[in-house]
Each structure stands twice: as structure tokens, then as C-alpha cells.
Amino acid sequence: MMPASERVHVLLVDDLPANLLALEALLKREDVVLLKAGSGEEALELLLRHDVALALLDVQMPEMDGFELAEIMRGSERTRHVPIIFVTAGSSDTQRRFRGYEAGAVDFIAKPIEPHVLRSKADIFFDLYRQRRQIAAQRDELVASAAALREADRTKDQFLAVLAHELRNPVAALMSGLDLLGRKREPEEADMIRAQMERMLFHLARLVEDLLDVSRISEGKVSLKTARIELGEILRSAVEASRHNIDAAGHHLAVEEPDGPVWLEADYTRLSQVVANLLNNAAKYTPAGGAIGLSARLDGAEVEIRVTDNGVGIPTEMQAQIFEIFTQVETHLGRAQGGLGIGLALVRRLVALHGGTIAVASEGPGHGSTFTVRLPVAPRPGVAIDQILAIPKG
């Protein structure tokens, strides 16, 4: 059966049911939907609900005749371009034809109707309608593509500006540090300068590594080194990696691990990176002294990992875009602390490589955020995945 979206609608208007049945029999086919109306008022109601490829109107109808209906159709933006064929009893005089064309008719067909003539003319208008619809769809696609290109260009320019800013600061600090070290310094002061330079180098290395990771994943050049890993090890590694940022801001971190061991078939380094990135993100966008939570629980054949905070939150309109590369909430830029807007994009792609999903929830600015990662659990050796629920914890 042909999909409804590919079928065309034809409006048949006649006050005599027998005439409507005759027209229906002549035009009935799989790719056509026939809309029948016994009056001009019924026809207008149908035109409000359907996009019509062709209208066949009986000229002589009580109350509202075919000419009046055609004039109303021509006066409406929605129906002014619908082709109209008038169906008349016998031959029509010149004056009547002139009035019909003035009302917007494209043709007249006299009764009794010759089937092949009606079908041939109808086919022409069906083809024209499909062509117009195809052109309109292509136009909409071009408009959408142009908008997407403009947005991509805007995002690229914004990213380059942020990247230039983020690279300039540590490079300037390194150059200043080298200049200071070139002068005679006390050992303690020299050590302090070197420590600052090391932090700047680490920052630069992190920026470059994040960029390379995104590029590798986009090009399909990242292959996971998976092994059977216990989830608790990953969580503890992530906490250790992010502890400095959490403690530096005076946050309180609450960690809740599953009651028993949960095994994953995963890349230890990459999955630790996912959780650590989420924790660092929470620390970055939570005011000093905030609360951050890391919890994990078994949910059927999946494990659910949640990172929560009571930080600045995410506007509702941004939540669908937050995992897109280079996306940053403008009101959060002051807290970005050297970010390029690629951290969450990288997290989503790494999670996807593990066969998992990630989602964000926030009630809006000032109400914190919750990031939820779901990953498939590796069954114990010799146990089918659908038997995991039957295995006691511990």
C-alpha cells in the first residue's frame, strides 16, 4: 500500500450523490484520495483540512454554485493555487466559460464525461502537484542546509576566538616564566615559577589532547582497548583524577557505589575519562562550597552512573544542544575556566563507543544539573545477559 504522504487529494463537489459516485469510479486508484462534498459549504470545510491537488466542481448547485465556490477559493491564500475543472451539463456558452475562467477555472468538462479525457487531464495536474511538492521539499532542505551552514560558520568563528584566547594565556605565561627564569632568581622563587609553567603546560596539553580525541573519534580512528573491569575501580580512578578541582573549590563530594561488584566490558582509561570529565564539569559550574554527587546502581542489564550538582544549572532551551561540539552556555562563559566546549561532546562520543547513552536533566538556571550515563553490563563468565537479574549481589 502506498504511504499516505505520497497520495494526492482530489476534491469532488456535486449536489447529486449519483454524480459523485460516477466521478469516484472514474478517478479511484491507489495513489489518489477522493474527497466528496455535496455542497459548497462542505467543500470549504474539506479544503480547510486537506491540501488538494485538483478540484472538480459542478457548476449548477443550489445555494452556492460552482462559480461562487471557485471565487471563494481564489480569495483564500491556502486554496488560491488549486487547479479547478468545472463539470457542466451539456455544452457551455461563451459567457459562461468566460465567467468560469474569470473565477479561476483551468478547464471545462461536459457531461456525459469521457473517462479517458478526465483521467488524462487529472494525471497532468497530479504530476504538477507532485513536482510542486518536491520542489517545495527541496527548497525547505536548502533553507535548512543554509541555516545549518550559517550556524556552523558562526560556531567555528566562536570556537576559533575561544581557542585563540585559551592558547594565548598559557603561552604568554610560559614566555613570561622563561623570561623570569633567565634572570637571577632565588631557588625557591625559581621552583615556584617552574611549578606555574608546569600547570600552564598541562593546561595546553589537555586542550590539545581533547581536540585530538574529538578528531580521532569523528574520523573513526579511536579503537577501545576493552577488558573486563569492575565499575568501582573506574569510579575511584575518576574521583582521584578530579579530586584536585573539587577540593580547590571547596565542594563536598558524595560517592555511592553499588552494593556489590558490577562488571563492564570497557576501556578503563576512556571510561574513567568520561566520569572524570563529568565530575570536573560539575566542579567548574558549581559555586564554591557546593555539593556534587557520584552514584552508580545496577538497573537490569545496564548500569546507571549519575553525576549531580547544585550548581548554575542549564537553561531548558540549551539542554538538547549541550552535547554538541563547541557548544557553551553563554551565561556560563565566566565559569568556563579554559574550556573549549568540547568536553561533553567528547563524553557523549566515548559513551556511544561503549554502546551506552548519556542524558542531562536540569530545572534551569540556578537549579543544578544531573548527567546520567547508562552502559551495558558484562555478564559473569558463562552467564547469559538476561540472567543477570537472577544473580544475587555480592
C-alpha positions as CSV (number, residue, x, y, z in Angstrom):
1,M,0.0,0.0,0.0
2,M,1.3,3.5,-0.9
3,P,2.3,5.7,2.0
4,A,-0.3,8.4,2.9
5,S,2.4,11.1,2.4
6,E,2.7,10.1,-1.3
7,R,-1.0,10.1,-2.1
8,V,-2.7,13.2,-3.7
9,H,-6.1,14.6,-2.6
10,V,-8.8,15.4,-5.1
11,L,-11.9,17.4,-4.3
12,L,-15.2,16.3,-6.0
13,V,-18.1,18.7,-5.5
14,D,-21.6,17.9,-6.8
15,D,-25.1,18.2,-5.1
16,L,-26.2,14.9,-6.7
17,P,-24.8,11.7,-5.0
18,A,-25.0,9.8,-8.2
19,N,-22.7,12.2,-9.9
20,L,-20.2,12.0,-7.1
21,L,-20.2,8.2,-7.3
22,A,-19.6,8.4,-11.0
23,L,-16.6,10.7,-10.6
24,E,-15.3,8.5,-7.8
25,A,-15.5,5.4,-10.0
26,L,-13.6,7.2,-12.8
27,L,-10.7,8.6,-10.6
28,K,-10.4,5.9,-8.0
29,R,-6.9,4.5,-7.7
30,E,-4.3,3.7,-5.1
31,D,-2.3,7.0,-5.2
32,V,-5.4,9.2,-5.0
33,V,-7.6,10.2,-2.0
34,L,-11.1,11.3,-3.2
35,L,-12.8,13.9,-1.0
36,K,-16.5,14.2,-1.8
37,A,-18.7,17.2,-1.0
38,G,-22.4,17.6,-1.7
39,S,-22.3,21.4,-1.4
40,G,-20.1,24.4,-1.5
41,E,-20.1,24.7,2.3
42,E,-18.9,21.0,2.7
43,A,-16.2,21.6,0.1
44,L,-14.9,24.6,2.0
45,E,-14.7,22.5,5.2
46,L,-12.7,19.9,3.4
47,L,-10.4,22.5,2.0
48,L,-9.6,23.7,5.5
49,R,-8.4,20.2,6.5
50,H,-6.7,19.0,3.3
51,D,-4.1,20.1,0.8
52,V,-5.8,19.4,-2.6
53,A,-4.1,18.7,-5.9
54,L,-7.3,19.2,-8.1
55,A,-10.9,20.3,-7.6
56,L,-13.7,19.1,-9.8
57,L,-16.7,21.4,-9.3
58,D,-20.2,21.1,-10.6
59,V,-21.4,24.4,-12.0
60,Q,-25.1,24.2,-11.1
61,M,-25.6,23.7,-7.4
62,P,-28.2,25.3,-5.1
63,E,-27.3,28.0,-2.6
64,M,-23.6,28.2,-3.7
65,D,-22.9,27.3,-7.3
66,G,-19.5,26.2,-8.7
67,F,-18.5,29.7,-9.8
68,E,-19.1,31.2,-6.3
69,L,-17.2,28.4,-4.7
70,A,-14.3,29.0,-7.1
71,E,-14.2,32.7,-6.3
72,I,-14.1,32.0,-2.6
73,M,-11.2,29.5,-3.3
74,R,-9.3,32.1,-5.3
75,G,-9.7,34.6,-2.4
76,S,-8.0,32.3,0.1
77,E,-4.2,32.1,0.3
78,R,-4.5,28.4,1.2
79,T,-6.6,27.4,-1.9
80,R,-5.9,30.1,-4.5
81,H,-3.5,27.9,-6.4
82,V,-5.7,24.7,-6.5
83,P,-6.5,23.9,-10.2
84,I,-10.2,23.9,-10.8
85,I,-12.1,22.0,-13.5
86,F,-15.7,22.8,-13.9
87,V,-18.1,20.0,-14.7
88,T,-21.1,21.2,-16.8
89,A,-24.3,19.5,-18.1
90,G,-24.1,19.9,-21.9
91,S,-22.1,22.5,-23.8
92,S,-21.5,25.8,-22.1
93,D,-21.8,29.1,-23.9
94,T,-19.1,31.7,-24.3
95,Q,-20.4,33.9,-21.5
96,R,-20.4,31.0,-19.0
97,R,-17.0,29.9,-20.0
98,F,-15.7,33.5,-19.6
99,R,-17.2,33.6,-16.1
100,G,-15.6,30.3,-15.3
101,Y,-12.1,31.3,-16.4
102,E,-12.5,34.6,-14.6
103,A,-13.3,32.6,-11.4
104,G,-10.1,30.7,-11.8
105,A,-11.0,27.6,-13.8
106,V,-8.3,25.9,-15.8
107,D,-10.7,23.8,-17.9
108,F,-14.3,22.7,-18.5
109,I,-15.6,19.1,-18.9
110,A,-19.1,18.5,-20.3
111,K,-21.4,15.7,-19.1
112,P,-21.6,12.9,-20.0
113,I,-17.9,12.7,-19.1
114,E,-15.5,10.8,-21.4
115,P,-13.4,8.7,-18.9
116,H,-10.1,8.8,-20.7
117,V,-10.3,12.6,-21.2
118,L,-10.9,13.1,-17.4
119,R,-8.2,10.7,-16.4
120,S,-5.6,12.3,-18.8
121,K,-6.3,15.8,-17.6
122,A,-6.3,14.7,-13.9
123,D,-2.9,12.9,-14.4
124,I,-1.4,16.2,-15.7
125,F,-2.4,18.0,-12.5
126,F,-1.4,15.2,-10.3
127,D,2.1,15.2,-11.8
128,L,2.3,19.0,-11.5
129,Y,1.2,18.8,-7.8
130,R,3.9,16.2,-7.0
131,Q,6.5,18.3,-8.8
132,R,5.5,21.4,-6.8
133,R,5.6,19.4,-3.6
134,Q,9.0,18.0,-4.5
135,I,10.3,21.5,-5.3
136,A,8.9,22.8,-2.0
137,A,10.6,20.0,-0.1
138,Q,13.9,20.7,-1.8
139,R,13.5,24.4,-1.1
140,D,12.9,23.6,2.6
141,E,16.0,21.4,2.6
142,L,18.1,24.1,1.0
143,V,16.9,26.6,3.6
144,A,17.6,24.2,6.4
145,S,21.1,23.4,5.0
146,A,21.9,27.1,4.6
147,A,20.8,27.8,8.1
148,A,22.9,24.9,9.4
149,L,25.9,26.2,7.4
150,R,25.5,29.7,8.8
151,E,25.3,28.2,12.3
152,A,28.3,26.0,11.7
153,D,30.2,29.0,10.5
154,R,29.2,31.1,13.5
155,T,30.2,28.3,15.8
156,K,33.5,27.8,14.1
157,D,34.3,31.5,14.4
158,Q,33.3,31.5,18.1
159,F,35.4,28.4,18.7
160,L,38.5,29.9,17.0
161,A,38.1,33.0,19.1
162,V,37.9,31.0,22.3
163,L,40.8,28.7,21.2
164,A,43.0,31.8,20.4
165,H,42.1,33.2,23.9
166,E,42.8,29.9,25.7
167,L,46.1,29.3,23.9
168,R,47.3,32.9,24.3
169,N,47.0,33.0,28.1
170,P,49.2,29.9,28.8
171,V,51.7,30.8,26.0
172,A,52.1,34.2,27.4
173,A,52.5,32.8,30.9
174,L,55.2,30.4,29.6
175,M,57.1,33.1,27.8
176,S,56.9,35.3,31.0
177,G,58.1,32.4,33.1
178,L,61.1,31.8,30.7
179,D,62.0,35.4,30.9
180,L,61.8,35.4,34.7
181,L,63.9,32.2,34.9
182,G,66.5,33.9,32.6
183,R,67.2,36.4,35.3
184,K,68.9,35.6,38.6
185,R,66.4,34.1,41.0
186,E,66.4,32.5,44.4
187,P,65.9,28.7,44.2
188,E,62.5,28.9,46.0
189,E,61.3,31.6,43.6
190,A,62.6,29.6,40.6
191,D,60.8,26.5,41.8
192,M,57.5,28.4,42.1
193,I,57.9,29.8,38.6
194,R,58.6,26.3,37.2
195,A,55.5,24.9,39.0
196,Q,53.4,27.6,37.4
197,M,54.9,26.8,34.0
198,E,54.1,23.1,34.5
199,R,50.5,24.0,35.2
200,M,50.3,26.0,32.0
201,L,51.9,23.2,30.0
202,F,49.5,20.7,31.5
203,H,46.6,23.0,30.5
204,L,47.9,23.3,26.9
205,A,48.4,19.5,26.7
206,R,44.9,18.9,27.9
207,L,43.4,21.3,25.3
208,V,45.4,19.7,22.5
209,E,44.6,16.2,23.7
210,D,40.8,17.0,23.8
211,L,41.0,18.4,20.3
212,L,42.8,15.3,19.1
213,D,40.3,13.0,20.8
214,V,37.4,14.6,19.1
215,S,39.1,14.5,15.8
216,R,40.0,10.8,16.2
217,I,36.5,9.8,17.2
218,S,34.9,11.8,14.4
219,E,37.2,10.1,11.8
220,G,36.7,6.7,13.4
221,K,40.3,6.3,14.4
222,V,39.7,5.6,18.1
223,S,39.6,1.9,19.0
224,L,38.7,1.0,22.6
225,K,41.1,-1.3,24.5
226,T,38.3,-3.2,26.3
227,A,38.7,-5.6,29.1
228,R,36.6,-7.0,31.9
229,I,36.7,-4.2,34.5
230,E,34.9,-3.7,37.8
231,L,32.9,-0.5,37.9
232,G,34.2,0.6,41.3
233,E,37.7,0.8,40.0
234,I,36.6,3.2,37.3
235,L,34.7,5.4,39.7
236,R,37.6,5.6,42.2
237,S,40.0,6.5,39.4
238,A,37.7,9.2,38.1
239,V,37.4,10.6,41.6
240,E,41.1,10.7,42.1
241,A,41.6,12.4,38.7
242,S,39.1,15.2,39.6
243,R,39.7,15.5,43.3
244,H,42.1,18.5,42.9
245,N,39.4,20.6,41.1
246,I,36.7,19.5,43.6
247,D,38.8,20.3,46.6
248,A,40.1,23.6,45.2
249,A,36.6,24.9,45.0
250,G,35.7,23.6,48.5
251,H,33.0,21.3,47.2
252,H,31.6,18.3,49.1
253,L,31.6,15.1,47.1
254,A,29.3,12.2,48.0
255,V,30.0,8.9,46.3
256,E,27.6,6.0,46.3
257,E,28.8,2.8,44.7
258,P,26.7,-0.3,44.0
259,D,26.3,-2.8,46.9
260,G,28.3,-5.5,45.0
261,P,30.7,-5.6,42.1
262,V,29.4,-4.6,38.7
263,W,31.5,-5.8,35.8
264,L,31.8,-4.0,32.4
265,E,33.4,-4.8,29.2
266,A,35.1,-1.4,28.7
267,D,38.2,0.6,28.1
268,Y,39.4,1.5,31.6
269,T,41.1,4.7,30.6
270,R,38.4,6.1,28.4
271,L,35.6,5.3,30.8
272,S,37.5,6.9,33.7
273,Q,37.9,9.9,31.5
274,V,34.1,10.0,30.9
275,V,33.3,10.1,34.6
276,A,36.2,12.4,35.5
277,N,35.1,14.9,32.8
278,L,31.6,14.9,34.3
279,L,32.9,15.5,37.8
280,N,35.3,18.2,36.6
281,N,32.4,19.8,34.8
282,A,30.3,19.7,37.9
283,A,33.1,21.3,39.9
284,K,33.6,24.0,37.3
285,Y,30.0,25.1,37.1
286,T,29.1,24.9,40.8
287,P,29.8,27.9,43.1
288,A,32.4,27.4,45.8
289,G,31.3,25.1,48.6
290,G,28.7,23.3,46.5
291,A,27.6,19.7,46.6
292,I,28.5,17.1,44.0
293,G,27.2,13.6,43.9
294,L,28.5,10.5,42.1
295,S,26.3,7.4,42.3
296,A,26.0,4.1,40.4
297,R,23.4,1.4,40.5
298,L,22.5,-1.7,38.6
299,D,19.4,-1.4,36.5
300,G,18.6,-4.7,34.8
301,A,21.2,-5.4,32.1
302,E,22.6,-1.9,32.4
303,V,24.4,0.2,35.0
304,E,23.3,3.8,35.6
305,I,26.0,6.3,36.6
306,R,24.8,9.7,37.8
307,V,26.8,12.9,38.4
308,T,24.7,15.6,40.2
309,D,25.5,19.1,41.4
310,N,23.7,22.1,42.9
311,G,25.4,24.5,40.5
312,V,24.4,27.0,37.9
313,G,22.1,24.6,36.0
314,I,21.4,24.6,32.3
315,P,18.6,26.6,30.5
316,T,15.9,24.3,29.1
317,E,16.5,25.5,25.5
318,M,20.2,24.5,25.7
319,Q,19.8,21.0,27.1
320,A,19.2,19.5,23.7
321,Q,22.4,21.1,22.4
322,I,24.7,20.7,25.3
323,F,26.4,17.6,23.9
324,E,27.1,19.2,20.6
325,I,30.8,20.1,19.9
326,F,31.9,23.7,20.7
327,T,28.6,24.3,22.5
328,Q,28.8,26.6,25.6
329,V,26.1,28.3,27.5
330,E,26.7,32.0,27.1
331,T,25.8,32.8,30.7
332,H,28.4,30.2,31.9
333,L,31.4,31.5,29.9
334,G,32.7,33.3,33.0
335,R,33.0,29.9,34.7
336,A,34.4,28.0,31.7
337,Q,37.9,28.3,33.2
338,G,39.8,27.4,30.0
339,G,37.2,25.2,28.3
340,L,36.6,24.9,24.6
341,G,33.1,23.5,24.7
342,I,34.2,20.0,23.6
343,G,34.2,18.1,26.9
344,L,30.6,17.0,26.9
345,A,30.8,16.2,23.1
346,L,33.8,14.0,23.8
347,V,32.0,12.3,26.7
348,R,28.9,11.5,24.6
349,R,31.1,10.0,21.8
350,L,33.1,7.9,24.2
351,V,29.9,6.6,25.9
352,A,28.4,5.8,22.5
353,L,31.6,3.8,21.6
354,H,30.8,1.7,24.7
355,G,27.3,1.1,23.5
356,G,25.8,3.4,26.1
357,T,23.8,6.6,26.3
358,I,24.1,9.9,28.2
359,A,21.4,12.4,29.1
360,V,21.1,15.6,31.0
361,A,18.4,17.0,33.3
362,S,18.2,20.4,34.8
363,E,15.3,22.5,36.1
364,G,17.0,25.6,34.7
365,P,19.5,28.3,35.8
366,G,20.4,28.0,39.5
367,H,18.9,24.6,40.0
368,G,21.9,22.3,39.3
369,S,22.3,19.5,36.8
370,T,22.2,15.8,36.6
371,F,24.1,13.8,34.0
372,T,23.1,10.2,33.6
373,V,25.2,7.6,31.8
374,R,23.8,4.2,31.0
375,L,26.2,1.3,30.0
376,P,25.6,-2.3,29.3
377,V,26.8,-4.7,32.0
378,A,29.1,-7.6,31.1
379,P,27.6,-10.9,32.3
380,R,29.7,-13.1,34.5
381,P,31.6,-15.8,32.7
382,G,29.2,-18.5,31.5
383,V,26.1,-16.4,32.3
384,A,23.7,-15.0,29.7
385,I,22.9,-11.3,29.9
386,D,19.2,-12.0,30.6
387,Q,20.2,-13.9,33.7
388,I,22.0,-11.0,35.4
389,L,18.9,-10.1,37.4
390,A,18.8,-13.6,38.8
391,I,22.3,-13.3,40.2
392,P,22.5,-12.3,43.9
393,K,24.6,-9.2,44.6
394,G,27.9,-9.7,46.4
